[in-house]
Amino acid sequence: MVISIVTPTLNARRYLPECIASVKAQRSAGGVIEHIVVDGGSTDGTADYAEAHNVRVLRGKDKGIFDAINRGSRASSGEWLGFLGADDVLLDRALDAIVASAGHTSSPWATGSVRYIDEANKPIGNLRPLPEWVPTSMMACLGWSPTHHIATYLRREFFEELGGFNIEYTVAADYDLFLRATARAACQRIDGTLAAMRRTGTNFSARNAALGRQQCLAIRQRYGPRFRCQQRVYREIVRVWVNAANPTWSMRKVFGRPY
């Protein structure tokens, strides 16, 4: 079994060593790990560093993060595809969990929890994916995706069937993809935290928060129920579950320290 990890980069030299090291540490997993860096034109040595550490690099301009991920996914050879930001890391034995999941389920995709960390790698809370009883229409009303792309893996044929990420959603393409995936097939939930997402305040989604909100609204209008009252009810149901299932994450919001 081959698992391909695609990492889009642009001047990401600062954290890339930790990202690459976390993927290399997965070599004991019961499968072959392929790591591909898709670089959009870095000038800080990002691509050179990756190549020097035996990571395959695809160079060239792209239309954003999700366009780069699509490109890397098409060029990869994995039976399963995963996505990891240059400033994020895989956690210990994460891909062992993916291999085990693939071996006992027919589901074409799987997801686990994500851990938030700060610039110094300090854990600042975990976030679990939504349970299986949440349908596409309800998930669309939340306004953001608690299913994280760095903790989610798809079979290649399923990713291709979905058409990959819709790059029209430059910020929220992962939200759109997972809504479309939920509508087509049940997702295997993995009991464990698979990856750590670094929150620095300078993340792409944070720097483009207003555009992200606009795109999430468009996604809600596309996939959510027609009536606003039903949208509000659905949103509150999901919001209550998310807050109850992730108390540390919830408390940080209450005390004014959002991720």
C-alpha positions, 0 to 999 in steps of 0.5 A: 500500500502506498500513501502519498502526502502532498505539501504545497509550499511558498517560502516555507523554509522556517517550518518545513524541516519539521514537516518533512521529519514528521513524514519520514518518521512514519517509515515504520508504517505498514506501507510505502510513504511518498512525500511530494512538495509542490512549490509555487516559486519560493525564494527562501530555499524551500524547494532546495531544502526539500530536494536535499532531503530526498523529497520529490519537488514539483516546481512552478506557478499555481493558482493557490494552495488547493491548485498546488495540492491537486497538481501534486495529487495527480503526479503522485502514485499513492493508493491513498492521498493525504495533505499536509501544510508546510508548517504542520506535522504528522503525529506519531504512528498517524499513517499506521492508523490509516493503513489499519483503517484501510485494511478493515473498511470499504470506506473510500475516505477516513479522518481523525482528530487534529491538534492545534499547536502554537509557534513553539509546538505547544499543544493548545487543544484538539478538534474532533471531526463531526460524527457520521449522523451529521449530513451534508446539509447540516454540516454546510450550515456550520460555516466552517469545516471541522473535518481538517484536510491535514487529518483526512485521507482519500482513496485515489479513485474517490478523490478523482471521482470528486474531481479534486479540490474546487480551486474556485474556493481559494480559501474554503476548497477543503470545506467544499470537498468534504461536503461533496465527499460526505454526500457520496460516501460515509467517512471512516472515523479514526480514534486518534489525533493524526496531525498537528496544525500550527496556528500563528495568526499568519496562516493563509486562512487567517490572512484571508478570513474575510474571503473565507467567510464569503466562500463559506456563505456561498457553500452554505447556500449551495449545500444547505437547506433552502430556508434560513430558519432551518439553516439556523437550527442546523447550525446550532445543533452542530455548534453545540456538538462541536463545543461539547466534544471539544471543551479545550477548544471551546474554552479558548473561544470563551476566554477570547483566545481563538485559534 
